[in-house]
Amino acid sequence: MVTLSMVLQNSLAYILSTLKREEGQDFAEYAIILALVVIVAAAGFTGLGNAVLGVVGNVSGQLTAAV
C-alpha cells in the first residue's frame, strides 16, 4: 500500500535530484539573462515612449497655434 509518507519522500527525492542536476542550471542562467534583457528593454521603451509623447505634444501645440 502506498502511503502519503512514501509519496512525499519520493517527491522530495525527485525534487532534490532535479535541483542537483547541472542541465537545469543552464536553463536558469538563460532565464535570468532573458529577465534582465526584458527589464532593460522595458526601461528603454518607457524612455522612448516619453520622448515620442513629448514630440507629439510639441507637434500638436504647433498645429493648434497655426490654426
Backbone as CSV, one residue per row, in Angstrom:
resi,resn,N_x,N_y,N_z,CA_x,CA_y,CA_z,C_x,C_y,C_z
1,MET,0.834,-1.174,0.000,0.000,0.000,0.000,0.886,1.247,0.000
2,VAL,0.536,2.211,-0.828,1.285,3.457,-0.920,0.702,4.446,0.085
3,THR,1.570,4.948,0.928,1.103,5.902,1.936,1.508,7.310,1.537
4,LEU,0.921,8.265,2.198,1.249,9.670,1.944,2.712,9.931,2.240
5,SER,3.226,9.299,3.254,4.629,9.470,3.618,5.548,9.016,2.483
6,MET,5.211,7.891,1.863,6.030,7.386,0.759,5.968,8.322,-0.440
7,VAL,4.800,8.841,-0.715,4.649,9.775,-1.832,5.460,11.033,-1.581
8,LEU,5.388,11.560,-0.368,6.158,12.761,-0.030,7.656,12.506,-0.097
9,GLN,8.100,11.335,0.373,9.523,11.010,0.304,9.991,10.903,-1.144
10,ASN,9.201,10.244,-1.974,9.562,10.112,-3.386,9.559,11.467,-4.089
11,SER,8.590,12.304,-3.760,8.525,13.635,-4.367,9.723,14.469,-3.954
12,LEU,10.073,14.415,-2.675,11.223,15.170,-2.187,12.506,14.673,-2.830
13,ALA,12.649,13.365,-2.959,13.843,12.801,-3.601,13.939,13.255,-5.053
14,TYR,12.812,13.271,-5.756,12.810,13.716,-7.157,13.187,15.187,-7.263
15,ILE,12.632,16.017,-6.396,12.935,17.454,-6.424,14.410,17.694,-6.131
16,LEU,14.946,17.009,-5.132,16.359,17.188,-4.793,17.267,16.713,-5.918
17,SER,16.933,15.606,-6.568,17.765,15.132,-7.676,17.686,16.088,-8.864
18,THR,16.526,16.698,-9.060,16.378,17.664,-10.144,17.212,18.908,-9.873
19,LEU,17.227,19.346,-8.622,17.996,20.538,-8.282,19.496,20.294,-8.373
20,LYS,19.937,19.058,-8.178,21.367,18.750,-8.213,21.898,18.607,-9.635
21,ARG,21.004,18.364,-10.598,21.463,18.188,-11.977,21.995,19.503,-12.524
22,GLU,22.998,19.424,-13.357,23.623,20.613,-13.896,22.921,21.123,-15.148
23,GLU,22.139,20.299,-15.824,21.465,20.753,-17.041,20.473,21.861,-16.722
24,GLY,19.848,21.783,-15.578,18.873,22.787,-15.185,19.497,24.140,-14.927
25,GLN,20.780,24.152,-14.581,21.445,25.412,-14.310,21.577,26.247,-15.576
26,ASP,21.808,25.619,-16.705,21.886,26.368,-17.963,20.568,27.071,-18.233
27,PHE,19.470,26.357,-18.038,18.156,26.934,-18.258,17.927,28.110,-17.316
28,ALA,18.327,27.959,-16.065,18.149,29.040,-15.085,18.983,30.258,-15.473
29,GLU,20.186,30.039,-15.942,21.043,31.150,-16.353,20.436,31.884,-17.542
30,TYR,19.925,31.148,-18.507,19.282,31.782,-19.658,18.027,32.541,-19.234
31,ALA,17.301,32.003,-18.284,16.100,32.680,-17.793,16.459,33.997,-17.100
32,ILE,17.547,33.999,-16.342,17.984,35.227,-15.667,18.424,36.266,-16.693
33,ILE,19.178,35.838,-17.693,19.625,36.763,-18.736,18.420,37.326,-19.486
34,LEU,17.462,36.464,-19.813,16.258,36.921,-20.508,15.484,37.926,-19.658
35,ALA,15.391,37.674,-18.365,14.696,38.601,-17.478,15.397,39.961,-17.449
36,LEU,16.720,39.959,-17.418,17.467,41.226,-17.435,17.265,41.966,-18.751
37,VAL,17.251,41.244,-19.863,17.018,41.871,-21.164,15.627,42.490,-21.203
38,VAL,14.646,41.795,-20.669,13.281,42.319,-20.661,13.199,43.577,-19.810
39,ILE,13.870,43.590,-18.664,13.848,44.773,-17.788,14.505,45.960,-18.477
40,VAL,15.642,45.734,-19.112,16.336,46.827,-19.813,15.497,47.318,-20.991
41,ALA,14.881,46.399,-21.728,14.042,46.800,-22.860,12.828,47.591,-22.383
42,ALA,12.225,47.172,-21.291,11.068,47.898,-20.756,11.467,49.308,-20.335
43,ALA,12.617,49.434,-19.707,13.086,50.761,-19.305,13.372,51.619,-20.541
44,GLY,13.963,51.012,-21.559,14.240,51.745,-22.795,12.975,52.188,-23.498
45,PHE,11.989,51.299,-23.562,10.732,51.657,-24.213,9.988,52.729,-23.434
46,THR,10.124,52.719,-22.113,9.494,53.758,-21.311,10.107,55.115,-21.638
47,GLY,11.425,55.162,-21.708,12.103,56.402,-22.071,11.767,56.837,-23.487
48,LEU,11.736,55.894,-24.395,11.401,56.196,-25.783,9.961,56.681,-25.889
49,GLY,9.068,56.059,-25.137,7.667,56.476,-25.149,7.495,57.896,-24.645
50,ASN,8.234,58.250,-23.614,8.169,59.620,-23.098,8.700,60.622,-24.125
51,ALA,9.761,60.246,-24.837,10.307,61.134,-25.863,9.305,61.321,-27.003
52,VAL,8.688,60.238,-27.442,7.696,60.325,-28.516,6.501,61.154,-28.062
53,LEU,6.080,60.972,-26.829,4.975,61.746,-26.285,5.300,63.239,-26.287
54,GLY,6.541,63.576,-25.965,6.957,64.982,-25.995,6.921,65.552,-27.403
55,VAL,7.391,64.787,-28.374,7.394,65.251,-29.765,5.959,65.427,-30.264
56,VAL,5.092,64.467,-29.966,3.699,64.557,-30.396,3.030,65.761,-29.736
57,GLY,3.347,66.010,-28.486,2.811,67.178,-27.789,3.252,68.477,-28.435
58,ASN,4.528,68.550,-28.824,5.042,69.747,-29.491,4.361,69.955,-30.842
59,VAL,4.229,68.891,-31.612,3.585,68.987,-32.918,2.133,69.417,-32.746
60,SER,1.457,68.840,-31.773,0.066,69.189,-31.512,-0.060,70.655,-31.119
61,GLY,0.851,71.123,-30.290,0.833,72.534,-29.883,1.068,73.459,-31.052
62,GLN,1.995,73.102,-31.931,2.295,73.945,-33.094,1.121,73.949,-34.071
63,LEU,0.472,72.803,-34.251,-0.684,72.746,-35.140,-1.847,73.580,-34.574
64,THR,-2.037,73.529,-33.268,-3.105,74.310,-32.644,-2.820,75.792,-32.780
65,ALA,-1.560,76.163,-32.616,-1.189,77.593,-32.740,-1.302,78.067,-34.187
66,ALA,-1.081,77.206,-35.155,-1.119,77.585,-36.554,-2.563,77.765,-37.049
67,VAL,-3.489,77.130,-36.384,-4.886,77.187,-36.836,-5.525,78.359,-36.242
